[in-house]
Amino acid sequence: MVTVSVTLSEDRFQKLQALAEQFNIPMEQLLRISFEELALRPQEDFQKALTYVLKTYKELYERLA
């Protein structure tokens, strides 16, 4: 198993925390399930999702780079 560190805005962190609480699971489990689901999607769906995320968060990613 591999450990990954991710930087999130406070707002995103709070939203993820709220989702985890809603499902009554630890945030780490919510993230792991989400990443696994993304990895299992067909390539075309993944590409669409990735394009959307990159377009939406381009400015944020540029600031973090």
PDB file of N, CA, C and O in Angstrom:
ATOM      1  N   MET A   1       0.844  -1.171   0.000  1.00  0.00           N
ATOM      2  CA  MET A   1       0.000   0.000   0.000  1.00  0.00           C
ATOM      3  C   MET A   1       0.897   1.245   0.000  1.00  0.00           C
ATOM      4  O   MET A   1       1.989   1.236   0.568  1.00  0.00           O
ATOM      5  N   VAL A   2       0.425   2.295  -0.635  1.00  0.00           N
ATOM      6  CA  VAL A   2       1.175   3.546  -0.764  1.00  0.00           C
ATOM      7  C   VAL A   2       0.419   4.652  -0.041  1.00  0.00           C
ATOM      8  O   VAL A   2      -0.811   4.689  -0.074  1.00  0.00           O
ATOM      9  N   THR A   3       1.144   5.549   0.607  1.00  0.00           N
ATOM     10  CA  THR A   3       0.546   6.707   1.264  1.00  0.00           C
ATOM     11  C   THR A   3       0.738   7.928   0.382  1.00  0.00           C
ATOM     12  O   THR A   3       1.826   8.150  -0.150  1.00  0.00           O
ATOM     13  N   VAL A   4      -0.315   8.720   0.224  1.00  0.00           N
ATOM     14  CA  VAL A   4      -0.283   9.912  -0.624  1.00  0.00           C
ATOM     15  C   VAL A   4      -0.671  11.116   0.224  1.00  0.00           C
ATOM     16  O   VAL A   4      -1.582  11.040   1.048  1.00  0.00           O
ATOM     17  N   SER A   5       0.021  12.215   0.016  1.00  0.00           N
ATOM     18  CA  SER A   5      -0.296  13.462   0.703  1.00  0.00           C
ATOM     19  C   SER A   5      -0.904  14.428  -0.305  1.00  0.00           C
ATOM     20  O   SER A   5      -0.369  14.604  -1.399  1.00  0.00           O
ATOM     21  N   VAL A   6      -2.033  15.062   0.064  1.00  0.00           N
ATOM     22  CA  VAL A   6      -2.738  15.959  -0.841  1.00  0.00           C
ATOM     23  C   VAL A   6      -2.971  17.291  -0.135  1.00  0.00           C
ATOM     24  O   VAL A   6      -3.370  17.320   1.030  1.00  0.00           O
ATOM     25  N   THR A   7      -2.723  18.386  -0.839  1.00  0.00           N
ATOM     26  CA  THR A   7      -2.983  19.714  -0.300  1.00  0.00           C
ATOM     27  C   THR A   7      -4.357  20.171  -0.751  1.00  0.00           C
ATOM     28  O   THR A   7      -4.666  20.154  -1.943  1.00  0.00           O
ATOM     29  N   LEU A   8      -5.187  20.582   0.208  1.00  0.00           N
ATOM     30  CA  LEU A   8      -6.552  21.026  -0.081  1.00  0.00           C
ATOM     31  C   LEU A   8      -6.773  22.404   0.527  1.00  0.00           C
ATOM     32  O   LEU A   8      -6.152  22.763   1.528  1.00  0.00           O
ATOM     33  N   SER A   9      -7.660  23.164  -0.090  1.00  0.00           N
ATOM     34  CA  SER A   9      -8.063  24.424   0.528  1.00  0.00           C
ATOM     35  C   SER A   9      -8.881  24.092   1.774  1.00  0.00           C
ATOM     36  O   SER A   9      -9.424  22.994   1.892  1.00  0.00           O
ATOM     37  N   GLU A  10      -8.965  25.030   2.685  1.00  0.00           N
ATOM     38  CA  GLU A  10      -9.744  24.814   3.903  1.00  0.00           C
ATOM     39  C   GLU A  10     -11.202  24.518   3.572  1.00  0.00           C
ATOM     40  O   GLU A  10     -11.835  23.679   4.213  1.00  0.00           O
ATOM     41  N   ASP A  11     -11.729  25.213   2.566  1.00  0.00           N
ATOM     42  CA  ASP A  11     -13.117  25.015   2.157  1.00  0.00           C
ATOM     43  C   ASP A  11     -13.346  23.587   1.667  1.00  0.00           C
ATOM     44  O   ASP A  11     -14.315  22.940   2.067  1.00  0.00           O
ATOM     45  N   ARG A  12     -12.465  23.097   0.810  1.00  0.00           N
ATOM     46  CA  ARG A  12     -12.598  21.726   0.289  1.00  0.00           C
ATOM     47  C   ARG A  12     -12.467  20.711   1.417  1.00  0.00           C
ATOM     48  O   ARG A  12     -13.205  19.728   1.477  1.00  0.00           O
ATOM     49  N   PHE A  13     -11.513  20.966   2.308  1.00  0.00           N
ATOM     50  CA  PHE A  13     -11.311  20.064   3.446  1.00  0.00           C
ATOM     51  C   PHE A  13     -12.583  19.968   4.272  1.00  0.00           C
ATOM     52  O   PHE A  13     -12.999  18.872   4.647  1.00  0.00           O
ATOM     53  N   GLN A  14     -13.202  21.102   4.557  1.00  0.00           N
ATOM     54  CA  GLN A  14     -14.430  21.111   5.354  1.00  0.00           C
ATOM     55  C   GLN A  14     -15.569  20.387   4.641  1.00  0.00           C
ATOM     56  O   GLN A  14     -16.353  19.686   5.281  1.00  0.00           O
ATOM     57  N   LYS A  15     -15.666  20.551   3.315  1.00  0.00           N
ATOM     58  CA  LYS A  15     -16.706  19.856   2.554  1.00  0.00           C
ATOM     59  C   LYS A  15     -16.491  18.345   2.586  1.00  0.00           C
ATOM     60  O   LYS A  15     -17.445  17.582   2.740  1.00  0.00           O
ATOM     61  N   LEU A  16     -15.245  17.917   2.443  1.00  0.00           N
ATOM     62  CA  LEU A  16     -14.942  16.483   2.512  1.00  0.00           C
ATOM     63  C   LEU A  16     -15.225  15.937   3.908  1.00  0.00           C
ATOM     64  O   LEU A  16     -15.751  14.835   4.064  1.00  0.00           O
ATOM     65  N   GLN A  17     -14.873  16.717   4.905  1.00  0.00           N
ATOM     66  CA  GLN A  17     -15.120  16.312   6.279  1.00  0.00           C
ATOM     67  C   GLN A  17     -16.624  16.151   6.525  1.00  0.00           C
ATOM     68  O   GLN A  17     -17.050  15.195   7.174  1.00  0.00           O
ATOM     69  N   ALA A  18     -17.418  17.080   6.012  1.00  0.00           N
ATOM     70  CA  ALA A  18     -18.869  17.009   6.162  1.00  0.00           C
ATOM     71  C   ALA A  18     -19.435  15.780   5.444  1.00  0.00           C
ATOM     72  O   ALA A  18     -20.328  15.112   5.966  1.00  0.00           O
ATOM     73  N   LEU A  19     -18.921  15.484   4.256  1.00  0.00           N
ATOM     74  CA  LEU A  19     -19.371  14.290   3.535  1.00  0.00           C
ATOM     75  C   LEU A  19     -19.048  13.021   4.304  1.00  0.00           C
ATOM     76  O   LEU A  19     -19.875  12.116   4.409  1.00  0.00           O
ATOM     77  N   ALA A  20     -17.844  12.966   4.834  1.00  0.00           N
ATOM     78  CA  ALA A  20     -17.447  11.790   5.613  1.00  0.00           C
ATOM     79  C   ALA A  20     -18.352  11.624   6.825  1.00  0.00           C
ATOM     80  O   ALA A  20     -18.766  10.510   7.147  1.00  0.00           O
ATOM     81  N   GLU A  21     -18.659  12.718   7.490  1.00  0.00           N
ATOM     82  CA  GLU A  21     -19.564  12.661   8.646  1.00  0.00           C
ATOM     83  C   GLU A  21     -20.963  12.222   8.218  1.00  0.00           C
ATOM     84  O   GLU A  21     -21.621  11.454   8.920  1.00  0.00           O
ATOM     85  N   GLN A  22     -21.410  12.709   7.068  1.00  0.00           N
ATOM     86  CA  GLN A  22     -22.733  12.341   6.555  1.00  0.00           C
ATOM     87  C   GLN A  22     -22.830  10.836   6.333  1.00  0.00           C
ATOM     88  O   GLN A  22     -23.858  10.224   6.622  1.00  0.00           O
ATOM     89  N   PHE A  23     -21.748  10.240   5.816  1.00  0.00           N
ATOM     90  CA  PHE A  23     -21.731   8.798   5.561  1.00  0.00           C
ATOM     91  C   PHE A  23     -21.239   7.996   6.766  1.00  0.00           C
ATOM     92  O   PHE A  23     -21.192   6.766   6.736  1.00  0.00           O
ATOM     93  N   ASN A  24     -20.873   8.723   7.828  1.00  0.00           N
ATOM     94  CA  ASN A  24     -20.412   8.099   9.061  1.00  0.00           C
ATOM     95  C   ASN A  24     -19.182   7.214   8.833  1.00  0.00           C
ATOM     96  O   ASN A  24     -19.102   6.095   9.338  1.00  0.00           O
ATOM     97  N   ILE A  25     -18.229   7.742   8.063  1.00  0.00           N
ATOM     98  CA  ILE A  25     -16.972   7.043   7.808  1.00  0.00           C
ATOM     99  C   ILE A  25     -15.823   8.033   7.977  1.00  0.00           C
ATOM    100  O   ILE A  25     -16.028   9.240   7.847  1.00  0.00           O
ATOM    101  N   PRO A  26     -14.621   7.545   8.263  1.00  0.00           N
ATOM    102  CA  PRO A  26     -13.466   8.443   8.347  1.00  0.00           C
ATOM    103  C   PRO A  26     -13.191   9.094   6.983  1.00  0.00           C
ATOM    104  O   PRO A  26     -13.453   8.496   5.939  1.00  0.00           O
ATOM    105  N   MET A  27     -12.668  10.308   7.003  1.00  0.00           N
ATOM    106  CA  MET A  27     -12.387  11.005   5.748  1.00  0.00           C
ATOM    107  C   MET A  27     -11.414  10.209   4.876  1.00  0.00           C
ATOM    108  O   MET A  27     -11.547  10.194   3.653  1.00  0.00           O
ATOM    109  N   GLU A  28     -10.449   9.556   5.498  1.00  0.00           N
ATOM    110  CA  GLU A  28      -9.488   8.757   4.738  1.00  0.00           C
ATOM    111  C   GLU A  28     -10.191   7.663   3.936  1.00  0.00           C
ATOM    112  O   GLU A  28      -9.815   7.374   2.800  1.00  0.00           O
ATOM    113  N   GLN A  29     -11.204   7.067   4.534  1.00  0.00           N
ATOM    114  CA  GLN A  29     -11.954   6.025   3.826  1.00  0.00           C
ATOM    115  C   GLN A  29     -12.749   6.624   2.675  1.00  0.00           C
ATOM    116  O   GLN A  29     -12.813   6.039   1.594  1.00  0.00           O
ATOM    117  N   LEU A  30     -13.356   7.786   2.898  1.00  0.00           N
ATOM    118  CA  LEU A  30     -14.089   8.474   1.836  1.00  0.00           C
ATOM    119  C   LEU A  30     -13.160   8.772   0.653  1.00  0.00           C
ATOM    120  O   LEU A  30     -13.516   8.531  -0.500  1.00  0.00           O
ATOM    121  N   LEU A  31     -11.982   9.291   0.951  1.00  0.00           N
ATOM    122  CA  LEU A  31     -11.023   9.605  -0.116  1.00  0.00           C
ATOM    123  C   LEU A  31     -10.553   8.345  -0.831  1.00  0.00           C
ATOM    124  O   LEU A  31     -10.452   8.325  -2.057  1.00  0.00           O
ATOM    125  N   ARG A  32     -10.266   7.296  -0.071  1.00  0.00           N
ATOM    126  CA  ARG A  32      -9.803   6.045  -0.686  1.00  0.00           C
ATOM    127  C   ARG A  32     -10.879   5.472  -1.613  1.00  0.00           C
ATOM    128  O   ARG A  32     -10.572   5.038  -2.723  1.00  0.00           O
ATOM    129  N   ILE A  33     -12.130   5.469  -1.164  1.00  0.00           N
ATOM    130  CA  ILE A  33     -13.226   4.976  -2.002  1.00  0.00           C
ATOM    131  C   ILE A  33     -13.356   5.831  -3.255  1.00  0.00           C
ATOM    132  O   ILE A  33     -13.543   5.304  -4.351  1.00  0.00           O
ATOM    133  N   SER A  34     -13.258   7.142  -3.098  1.00  0.00           N
ATOM    134  CA  SER A  34     -13.378   8.052  -4.240  1.00  0.00           C
ATOM    135  C   SER A  34     -12.262   7.829  -5.252  1.00  0.00           C
ATOM    136  O   SER A  34     -12.509   7.782  -6.457  1.00  0.00           O
ATOM    137  N   PHE A  35     -11.036   7.691  -4.762  1.00  0.00           N
ATOM    138  CA  PHE A  35      -9.908   7.462  -5.672  1.00  0.00           C
ATOM    139  C   PHE A  35     -10.035   6.115  -6.378  1.00  0.00           C
ATOM    140  O   PHE A  35      -9.758   6.004  -7.573  1.00  0.00           O
ATOM    141  N   GLU A  36     -10.450   5.104  -5.642  1.00  0.00           N
ATOM    142  CA  GLU A  36     -10.612   3.783  -6.248  1.00  0.00           C
ATOM    143  C   GLU A  36     -11.704   3.801  -7.309  1.00  0.00           C
ATOM    144  O   GLU A  36     -11.551   3.205  -8.375  1.00  0.00           O
ATOM    145  N   GLU A  37     -12.800   4.480  -7.017  1.00  0.00           N
ATOM    146  CA  GLU A  37     -13.890   4.589  -7.997  1.00  0.00           C
ATOM    147  C   GLU A  37     -13.403   5.295  -9.256  1.00  0.00           C
ATOM    148  O   GLU A  37     -13.711   4.870 -10.370  1.00  0.00           O
ATOM    149  N   LEU A  38     -12.657   6.356  -9.081  1.00  0.00           N
ATOM    150  CA  LEU A  38     -12.115   7.090 -10.227  1.00  0.00           C
ATOM    151  C   LEU A  38     -11.177   6.202 -11.037  1.00  0.00           C
ATOM    152  O   LEU A  38     -11.215   6.214 -12.267  1.00  0.00           O
ATOM    153  N   ALA A  39     -10.348   5.443 -10.361  1.00  0.00           N
ATOM    154  CA  ALA A  39      -9.389   4.575 -11.056  1.00  0.00           C
ATOM    155  C   ALA A  39     -10.083   3.442 -11.809  1.00  0.00           C
ATOM    156  O   ALA A  39      -9.547   2.943 -12.798  1.00  0.00           O
ATOM    157  N   LEU A  40     -11.270   3.027 -11.353  1.00  0.00           N
ATOM    158  CA  LEU A  40     -11.969   1.912 -11.985  1.00  0.00           C
ATOM    159  C   LEU A  40     -12.892   2.343 -13.121  1.00  0.00           C
ATOM    160  O   LEU A  40     -13.404   1.498 -13.855  1.00  0.00           O
ATOM    161  N   ARG A  41     -13.107   3.638 -13.271  1.00  0.00           N
ATOM    162  CA  ARG A  41     -13.983   4.119 -14.344  1.00  0.00           C
ATOM    163  C   ARG A  41     -13.363   3.821 -15.706  1.00  0.00           C
ATOM    164  O   ARG A  41     -12.142   3.728 -15.836  1.00  0.00           O
ATOM    165  N   PRO A  42     -14.206   3.674 -16.707  1.00  0.00           N
ATOM    166  CA  PRO A  42     -13.652   3.518 -18.059  1.00  0.00           C
ATOM    167  C   PRO A  42     -12.796   4.729 -18.432  1.00  0.00           C
ATOM    168  O   PRO A  42     -13.048   5.840 -17.965  1.00  0.00           O
ATOM    169  N   GLN A  43     -11.806   4.514 -19.256  1.00  0.00           N
ATOM    170  CA  GLN A  43     -10.842   5.551 -19.626  1.00  0.00           C
ATOM    171  C   GLN A  43     -11.513   6.823 -20.152  1.00  0.00           C
ATOM    172  O   GLN A  43     -11.077   7.925 -19.821  1.00  0.00           O
ATOM    173  N   GLU A  44     -12.557   6.690 -20.959  1.00  0.00           N
ATOM    174  CA  GLU A  44     -13.218   7.859 -21.535  1.00  0.00           C
ATOM    175  C   GLU A  44     -13.858   8.714 -20.440  1.00  0.00           C
ATOM    176  O   GLU A  44     -13.744   9.940 -20.464  1.00  0.00           O
ATOM    177  N   ASP A  45     -14.521   8.080 -19.491  1.00  0.00           N
ATOM    178  CA  ASP A  45     -15.122   8.811 -18.378  1.00  0.00           C
ATOM    179  C   ASP A  45     -14.052   9.504 -17.546  1.00  0.00           C
ATOM    180  O   ASP A  45     -14.215  10.652 -17.133  1.00  0.00           O
ATOM    181  N   PHE A  46     -12.952   8.787 -17.305  1.00  0.00           N
ATOM    182  CA  PHE A  46     -11.860   9.368 -16.541  1.00  0.00           C
ATOM    183  C   PHE A  46     -11.299  10.591 -17.251  1.00  0.00           C
ATOM    184  O   PHE A  46     -11.042  11.612 -16.613  1.00  0.00           O
ATOM    185  N   GLN A  47     -11.108  10.502 -18.547  1.00  0.00           N
ATOM    186  CA  GLN A  47     -10.559  11.617 -19.314  1.00  0.00           C
ATOM    187  C   GLN A  47     -11.493  12.826 -19.247  1.00  0.00           C
ATOM    188  O   GLN A  47     -11.029  13.957 -19.098  1.00  0.00           O
ATOM    189  N   LYS A  48     -12.781  12.603 -19.352  1.00  0.00           N
ATOM    190  CA  LYS A  48     -13.741  13.705 -19.242  1.00  0.00           C
ATOM    191  C   LYS A  48     -13.670  14.353 -17.864  1.00  0.00           C
ATOM    192  O   LYS A  48     -13.667  15.578 -17.746  1.00  0.00           O
ATOM    193  N   ALA A  49     -13.612  13.527 -16.828  1.00  0.00           N
ATOM    194  CA  ALA A  49     -13.542  14.048 -15.461  1.00  0.00           C
ATOM    195  C   ALA A  49     -12.241  14.812 -15.247  1.00  0.00           C
ATOM    196  O   ALA A  49     -12.242  15.886 -14.644  1.00  0.00           O
ATOM    197  N   LEU A  50     -11.146  14.269 -15.731  1.00  0.00           N
ATOM    198  CA  LEU A  50      -9.851  14.921 -15.582  1.00  0.00           C
ATOM    199  C   LEU A  50      -9.819  16.254 -16.315  1.00  0.00           C
ATOM    200  O   LEU A  50      -9.325  17.242 -15.772  1.00  0.00           O
ATOM    201  N   THR A  51     -10.333  16.298 -17.530  1.00  0.00           N
ATOM    202  CA  THR A  51     -10.379  17.539 -18.298  1.00  0.00           C
ATOM    203  C   THR A  51     -11.196  18.588 -17.565  1.00  0.00           C
ATOM    204  O   THR A  51     -10.805  19.754 -17.510  1.00  0.00           O
ATOM    205  N   TYR A  52     -12.317  18.187 -17.006  1.00  0.00           N
ATOM    206  CA  TYR A  52     -13.165  19.114 -16.260  1.00  0.00           C
ATOM    207  C   TYR A  52     -12.427  19.668 -15.038  1.00  0.00           C
ATOM    208  O   TYR A  52     -12.425  20.875 -14.795  1.00  0.00           O
ATOM    209  N   VAL A  53     -11.804  18.771 -14.279  1.00  0.00           N
ATOM    210  CA  VAL A  53     -11.098  19.198 -13.070  1.00  0.00           C
ATOM    211  C   VAL A  53      -9.941  20.120 -13.423  1.00  0.00           C
ATOM    212  O   VAL A  53      -9.761  21.157 -12.784  1.00  0.00           O
ATOM    213  N   LEU A  54      -9.163  19.762 -14.419  1.00  0.00           N
ATOM    214  CA  LEU A  54      -8.018  20.596 -14.793  1.00  0.00           C
ATOM    215  C   LEU A  54      -8.465  21.962 -15.283  1.00  0.00           C
ATOM    216  O   LEU A  54      -7.837  22.970 -14.960  1.00  0.00           O
ATOM    217  N   LYS A  55      -9.518  22.008 -16.041  1.00  0.00           N
ATOM    218  CA  LYS A  55     -10.037  23.278 -16.539  1.00  0.00           C
ATOM    219  C   LYS A  55     -10.573  24.132 -15.386  1.00  0.00           C
ATOM    220  O   LYS A  55     -10.311  25.332 -15.312  1.00  0.00           O
ATOM    221  N   THR A  56     -11.324  23.491 -14.494  1.00  0.00           N
ATOM    222  CA  THR A  56     -11.946  24.194 -13.386  1.00  0.00           C
ATOM    223  C   THR A  56     -10.911  24.732 -12.397  1.00  0.00           C
ATOM    224  O   THR A  56     -11.054  25.840 -11.879  1.00  0.00           O
ATOM    225  N   TYR A  57      -9.889  23.954 -12.144  1.00  0.00           N
ATOM    226  CA  TYR A  57      -8.916  24.328 -11.117  1.00  0.00           C
ATOM    227  C   TYR A  57      -7.570  24.775 -11.676  1.00  0.00           C
ATOM    228  O   TYR A  57      -6.570  24.760 -10.958  1.00  0.00           O
ATOM    229  N   LYS A  58      -7.531  25.170 -12.942  1.00  0.00           N
ATOM    230  CA  LYS A  58      -6.285  25.555 -13.585  1.00  0.00           C
ATOM    231  C   LYS A  58      -5.553  26.645 -12.796  1.00  0.00           C
ATOM    232  O   LYS A  58      -4.351  26.539 -12.552  1.00  0.00           O
ATOM    233  N   GLU A  59      -6.268  27.672 -12.407  1.00  0.00           N
ATOM    234  CA  GLU A  59      -5.648  28.773 -11.689  1.00  0.00           C
ATOM    235  C   GLU A  59      -5.065  28.297 -10.354  1.00  0.00           C
ATOM    236  O   GLU A  59      -3.951  28.668  -9.984  1.00  0.00           O
ATOM    237  N   LEU A  60      -5.824  27.482  -9.647  1.00  0.00           N
ATOM    238  CA  LEU A  60      -5.346  26.957  -8.365  1.00  0.00           C
ATOM    239  C   LEU A  60      -4.089  26.131  -8.566  1.00  0.00           C
ATOM    240  O   LEU A  60      -3.117  26.298  -7.829  1.00  0.00           O
ATOM    241  N   TYR A  61      -4.091  25.245  -9.547  1.00  0.00           N
ATOM    242  CA  TYR A  61      -2.935  24.403  -9.803  1.00  0.00           C
ATOM    243  C   TYR A  61      -1.713  25.245 -10.180  1.00  0.00           C
ATOM    244  O   TYR A  61      -0.592  24.926  -9.784  1.00  0.00           O
ATOM    245  N   GLU A  62      -1.927  26.312 -10.940  1.00  0.00           N
ATOM    246  CA  GLU A  62      -0.810  27.190 -11.316  1.00  0.00           C
ATOM    247  C   GLU A  62      -0.215  27.860 -10.086  1.00  0.00           C
ATOM    248  O   GLU A  62       1.003  28.006  -9.989  1.00  0.00           O
ATOM    249  N   ARG A  63      -1.068  28.272  -9.140  1.00  0.00           N
ATOM    250  CA  ARG A  63      -0.574  28.914  -7.917  1.00  0.00           C
ATOM    251  C   ARG A  63       0.176  27.913  -7.054  1.00  0.00           C
ATOM    252  O   ARG A  63       1.151  28.279  -6.397  1.00  0.00           O
ATOM    253  N   LEU A  64      -0.252  26.667  -7.041  1.00  0.00           N
ATOM    254  CA  LEU A  64       0.391  25.661  -6.213  1.00  0.00           C
ATOM    255  C   LEU A  64       1.696  25.142  -6.808  1.00  0.00           C
ATOM    256  O   LEU A  64       2.545  24.612  -6.090  1.00  0.00           O
ATOM    257  N   ALA A  65       1.852  25.295  -8.119  1.00  0.00           N
ATOM    258  CA  ALA A  65       3.045  24.757  -8.801  1.00  0.00           C
ATOM    259  C   ALA A  65       4.301  25.499  -8.397  1.00  0.00           C
ATOM    260  O   ALA A  65       5.389  25.177  -8.873  1.00  0.00           O
TER     261      ALA A  65
END
